[in-house]
């Protein structure tokens, strides 16, 4: 186990793109308006625990229940596809049973530590040292915490029009990530 700053930086950037917390700002603001309060500490800690646990035992869990990484990635691409469609088209596909606060569902899982993030962690594990991926996860979750904590201030700075523009742009980015995740893993299902 060797700490390698290049691996940490690369893994951090890849996870940052997949978690896409900046693109999730419109979703976070929408959730805050719906439930009144976002438990940023709880959401960040739960997401970090899920991601670090998955780093160490994710592949074993998938094998235990008979699911290969490719199937998991393709399923994750559909979740991302539906989230992207919500953002681009301004529709609501994900309906929650009237949550009182937004922390574990849908913030920690599936928004932050979703199928895309978990699949990416497994892919990174094939290339990088586990310790470097763990550090990258922690760096990303610190940034996620800051965005969650200050979502109201971010909303004031960019305004409603800015939020809508961000939502559409990052919806398209999320859609592209979903397509890439699907395309790179669908072949593995048939081999």
C-alpha positions as CSV (number, residue, x, y, z in Angstrom):
1,X,0.0,0.0,0.0
2,X,1.7,3.1,-1.3
3,X,0.3,6.6,-1.3
4,X,0.7,8.0,-4.8
5,X,-0.4,11.7,-5.3
6,X,-0.9,11.2,-9.1
7,X,-3.3,8.3,-8.4
8,X,-5.1,10.3,-5.7
9,X,-5.5,13.3,-8.1
10,X,-6.7,11.1,-11.0
11,X,-9.1,9.1,-8.9
12,X,-10.4,12.4,-7.2
13,X,-11.1,14.0,-10.6
14,X,-12.8,10.8,-12.0
15,X,-15.0,10.5,-8.9
16,X,-15.7,14.3,-9.0
17,X,-17.0,14.0,-12.5
18,X,-19.2,11.0,-11.7
19,X,-20.6,12.3,-8.4
20,X,-21.2,15.6,-10.2
21,X,-22.2,17.5,-7.0
22,X,-22.0,20.8,-8.9
23,X,-24.6,19.4,-11.4
24,X,-26.7,18.2,-8.5
25,X,-27.0,21.7,-7.0
26,X,-30.5,22.2,-8.7
27,X,-31.6,18.8,-7.3
28,X,-30.3,19.7,-3.8
29,X,-32.0,23.0,-3.9
30,X,-35.3,21.4,-5.0
31,X,-35.0,18.9,-2.2
32,X,-34.4,21.6,0.3
33,X,-37.5,23.5,-0.8
34,X,-39.5,20.3,-0.6
35,X,-38.4,19.1,2.8
36,X,-37.2,22.3,4.4
37,X,-33.8,21.1,5.7
38,X,-30.9,19.1,4.3
39,X,-28.9,17.1,6.8
40,X,-25.5,17.7,5.1
41,X,-23.4,16.1,7.8
42,X,-25.5,12.9,7.9
43,X,-25.7,12.7,4.1
44,X,-22.0,13.2,3.6
45,X,-21.0,10.6,6.3
46,X,-23.5,8.0,5.1
47,X,-22.3,8.5,1.5
48,X,-18.7,8.2,2.6
49,X,-19.4,5.0,4.6
50,X,-21.3,3.4,1.6
51,X,-18.5,4.3,-0.8
52,X,-15.6,3.1,1.4
53,X,-17.4,-0.1,2.4
54,X,-18.1,-0.7,-1.3
55,X,-14.4,-0.1,-2.1
56,X,-13.4,-2.9,0.2
57,X,-16.3,-5.4,-0.1
58,X,-18.4,-4.3,-3.1
59,X,-17.1,-6.9,-5.6
60,X,-17.6,-9.7,-3.0
61,X,-21.2,-8.6,-2.4
62,X,-22.0,-8.5,-6.1
63,X,-20.4,-12.0,-6.6
64,X,-22.3,-13.3,-3.5
65,X,-25.6,-12.4,-5.0
66,X,-24.6,-13.5,-8.5
67,X,-24.3,-10.1,-10.1
68,X,-21.3,-9.2,-12.3
69,X,-19.8,-5.7,-12.4
70,X,-21.0,-5.2,-16.0
71,X,-24.6,-5.9,-15.0
72,X,-24.3,-3.5,-12.0
73,X,-22.8,-0.8,-14.3
74,X,-25.6,-1.2,-16.9
75,X,-28.2,-0.9,-14.1
76,X,-26.4,2.2,-12.8
77,X,-26.5,3.7,-16.3
78,X,-30.3,3.4,-16.3
79,X,-30.6,5.2,-12.9
80,X,-28.3,8.0,-14.2
81,X,-30.4,8.1,-17.4
82,X,-33.6,8.7,-15.5
83,X,-32.0,11.4,-13.2
84,X,-30.7,13.1,-16.4
85,X,-34.1,13.0,-18.0
86,X,-35.6,14.6,-14.9
87,X,-33.1,17.4,-15.1
88,X,-33.3,18.0,-18.9
89,X,-37.1,17.7,-19.3
90,X,-38.1,19.2,-16.0
91,X,-40.2,16.2,-15.1
92,X,-40.3,14.1,-11.9
93,X,-39.8,10.4,-12.2
94,X,-38.3,9.8,-8.7
95,X,-41.1,10.1,-6.2
96,X,-40.4,9.8,-2.5
97,X,-42.8,9.0,0.2
98,X,-42.9,12.5,1.6
99,X,-39.5,12.6,3.4
100,X,-39.2,14.8,6.5
101,X,-35.5,15.6,5.8
102,X,-33.2,14.9,2.9
103,X,-30.2,13.0,4.0
104,X,-29.9,9.3,3.4
105,X,-32.4,8.9,0.5
106,X,-32.1,10.4,-2.1
107,X,-29.0,12.4,-1.2
108,X,-26.5,9.9,0.2
109,X,-27.9,7.2,-1.9
110,X,-28.5,7.2,-4.9
111,X,-27.4,10.8,-5.7
112,X,-23.9,10.9,-4.2
113,X,-23.1,7.2,-3.6
114,X,-25.1,5.9,-6.5
115,X,-24.6,3.1,-8.9
116,X,-22.4,5.3,-11.1
117,X,-20.1,6.2,-8.2
118,X,-20.0,2.6,-6.9
119,X,-19.3,1.2,-10.3
120,X,-16.5,3.8,-10.8
121,X,-15.0,2.7,-7.5
122,X,-14.8,-0.9,-8.7
123,X,-13.3,0.2,-12.0
124,X,-10.7,2.4,-10.2
125,X,-9.8,-0.5,-7.9
126,X,-8.6,-2.5,-10.9
127,X,-6.1,0.3,-11.7
128,X,-5.1,2.1,-8.5
129,X,-4.1,1.3,-4.9
130,X,-7.0,1.0,-2.5
131,X,-5.5,3.7,-0.1
132,X,-5.4,6.2,-2.9
133,X,-9.0,5.6,-3.9
134,X,-10.0,5.9,-0.2
135,X,-8.3,9.3,0.0
136,X,-10.0,10.4,-3.3
137,X,-13.4,9.4,-1.8
138,X,-12.7,11.4,1.4
139,X,-11.6,14.5,-0.6
140,X,-14.8,14.3,-2.8
141,X,-17.0,13.9,0.2
142,X,-15.5,17.0,1.9
143,X,-16.4,19.0,-1.2
144,X,-19.9,17.4,-1.3
145,X,-20.4,18.4,2.4
146,X,-19.4,22.0,1.6
147,X,-21.8,22.2,-1.3
148,X,-24.7,20.6,0.8
149,X,-24.0,22.9,3.7
150,X,-24.0,26.1,1.6
151,X,-26.6,25.2,-1.0
152,X,-28.8,28.1,0.1
153,X,-26.0,30.6,-0.4
154,X,-25.1,29.0,-3.7
155,X,-28.7,29.4,-4.7
156,X,-28.7,33.1,-3.8
157,X,-25.5,33.7,-5.9
158,X,-26.6,32.0,-9.1
159,X,-30.4,32.7,-8.8
160,X,-33.3,30.7,-10.3
161,X,-32.4,31.3,-13.9
162,X,-28.8,30.2,-13.2
163,X,-30.1,27.1,-11.5
164,X,-32.3,26.1,-14.4
165,X,-29.4,26.6,-16.9
166,X,-27.1,24.5,-14.6
167,X,-29.8,21.9,-14.3
168,X,-30.2,21.5,-18.1
169,X,-26.4,21.6,-18.8
170,X,-25.5,19.1,-16.1
171,X,-28.5,17.0,-17.1
172,X,-26.9,16.6,-20.6
173,X,-23.5,15.8,-18.9
174,X,-25.2,13.2,-16.7
175,X,-26.9,11.7,-19.8
176,X,-23.6,11.5,-21.5
177,X,-22.1,9.7,-18.5
178,X,-25.0,7.3,-18.5
179,X,-24.5,6.5,-22.2
180,X,-20.8,6.0,-21.7
181,X,-21.4,3.8,-18.7
182,X,-23.9,1.7,-20.7
183,X,-21.8,1.5,-23.8
184,X,-18.6,0.5,-22.0
185,X,-20.3,-2.3,-20.0
186,X,-23.0,-3.7,-22.3
187,X,-20.4,-5.7,-24.3
188,X,-19.3,-7.4,-21.0
189,X,-22.9,-8.8,-20.6
190,X,-22.6,-10.8,-23.7
191,X,-19.1,-12.1,-23.4
